[in-house]
Amino acid sequence: MSRRVHPAVVPAQPFHLATREAGDGPVLTTDEGREWVETAVSRYPQKKAALLPLLSYVQSKRGWVTPGDMADAADALDLTPAFVHSVATFYTMYNRRPVGRHLIQVCTNIACFLNRGEEVLERFLEETGTHEGEMSACGNFTVLEQECLGACGFATVVHVNEKCFENVTPEGVGAIVQALRDDAAAYPNGAARAVEGGD
């Protein structure tokens, strides 16, 4: 098993992981997956309480949650497949189809809308050559419109994988996408502001 990860460490926002280490194979039924399930279940008084961490773990390994993953989670937690499916489809943070290596989420709720959020979304779609919710042909990009990303004071807000970009303008989108194309390894705090000329 690789590095042991506590169940609480799995990201809680809509996300994917660029490593795609699980490929198309099972996640929860591997030795590492079974150990992870056991650790997650031990944290809760009832097994079913570990469902969200299990789905998040699967998504952190594969980038999305397959119907097979849902069935494996149901088996691991003694739940019905229908219950697991209902939970996985209720929460928008779980991708139920493959997403690009860079999952770009653009807020268009009221604060972001008033700060040109719709234009930012359109620019991301143009720059990546995608339609909303679809993966680019190269497999690098998926752009999603989100209702709120929880940083309304810094509109327009964009999440790229687990990174939050604040005060994004349509003019700054090209630089962000180019950095993603160049496969920049990390973005320092405030990178979005520097990219678009903000504070």
N, C-alpha and C positions, 0 to 999 in steps of 0.2 A: 504494500500500500504506500502511496505517496504521502505527503505531509498530512497529518491528521487535522481535520477542521471541525471545530465545534459547531453544532447546528445553528447557533445564534449568529454565526459569522456570515452566513449566506446573505447576499444583498436582498433588499426587500422591494426595490423599485423595479419597474419593467426593465428587463435587461437581457443580455445574452453574454456569452463569453467567447472571445475570438478563437480560443484554442480548439474548441470542438473536439475535445479529447475522446468523447464517447462515440463519435462517428454515428453510424446507424445501429450499433449494437445496444444491448441492454445496459442500463445504468444501475438500477436498484438490485439486480440479481447477481452482480459480480461480487467477489469477496469484499472489495472496498465498499460497494454499495450496501451490502448486507450489514457490514460493520457500522456504516453511517446510519442506517435505519435503526439499528439497535441503540446507538448512542442517542439519536433523536427521540426515540420512543421513551427512553429512560428519563427524559427531562419532564415528562408530563404524566399527570395522574391517569389519563385515558389515552389509549393508543391513537384514536382519531385526531387528537389535538396536534399530532406531529404531521398532519397532512400538508399544511402549507410549507413547513420546512422541507419536506420530502420533494414536493413539486419544485421548490426553489433550487434545491440541490440538483435535481435532474436538469433543470434549465441551465444551471451554472456549468454543467458538464457538456450538454449537447447544444444549447442555444435555443431550444424549444422543447415542448413536452408532447410526445407522441401518444397516440391511443394506447400503444403497448406499454408506455411508461405509466399511464393512468391505470391500466390493468395491474401492473406490477405493484403500484402504490396501494391499490385496493387489496391485493393479496397480502401485502406486508402488514397492513393495518386492520385486516379483517373487516373491510368495508365493501359495499357493493360498488361495482364499476360505475353504476349510474350516479351514486353519491359523489365519487371522485370526479367524474365528468362534470357534474353540476357545479362543484367548487372551482374546478379549473377553468370553466367557461364563465363563471360569475366574475372572477377577478381579471381585470384587463392586464395585469402585470405578467400573466403567463402567455407566452407565444405558443400558439397551437399549430403553427406551420413554420417552416424554416425562415430565418431572417438573415439579412446580410451581416457581414463581419462587423460593420459599423451600424448600430441601430440608432437612428437619429429621430428624436422625439421633439416636436415643436409645439409649444403651448400656444393655443389660440383663444384662451379664456379672456375675460373682459380686460384685465390689465394689459395682457400681451396683445390682445386685439387692438387696443387703443394705441399701442406702441408698434404697430405695423406687423403684428404676428402673422397675419394672413400672407403678407408680402414675403416675410421670412420663410414661411412654409413653401410658397411658390418658388422662391429662389433655390431652396434645397432640392425641390423636385426637378427643377431645370438643371442645376449643377450636377446632380447625380444621374440624370436621365431616367428617372423612375416615375412611376405613378404611386400615389399614396397607398401604403400597405404592401407594396410589391417589392420583391428583391431585384436588384439590378442584375443585368445579364452576367456581369463579372463576379457576382456574389459578394461584392463589397458593401453594398448599401441597401438599407431599408429605411424609408422615411415614414413616420407616423404623426398624425395630428393628435394632440392630447388636450384634454379639457383644462387640466391644471397640473403643474409640476411643483407647486408649493413654494415658489420664490417670487411672489407677485410684486414685491418691491423692487425687483430687478428685471422687469420686463424689457424685452421679450426673452423668455427663458428657453433654452434648448438643452436637452440631455443627449450626449453622444456616449453610448455604452453607459458607464458609471460616472462620467464626467458631466458636471453642470456648467453650462456657459450662460452668463448673465449679460443683459443689455445688448443682445445681438440685434444687429440691424441688417436689412437686406444687403447692404453694401459689404458687410463683413462675412457673408456666407461663403463667398468664393474662396477666401483665405482658409476658412475652417475646412471646407471640402478638399482643398489642395493639400492641407496638412494631413488629412486622413488618407488621401491618395499617396502621399509620400510615406505613409505608415509611421507617422510620428509616434514614438513609444509612449511619451507622457506629456501632459499639458500642465505647466506650472499654474498655480493659483493665479487667477486674473488673466489668463491667456486670452480669453474671449474679449476682454476689454481692450487688451493691447492690439488684438487683431482688427477690431472695428473702431479703434480710436477713441474709446470711451475713457472713463476715469482711470 
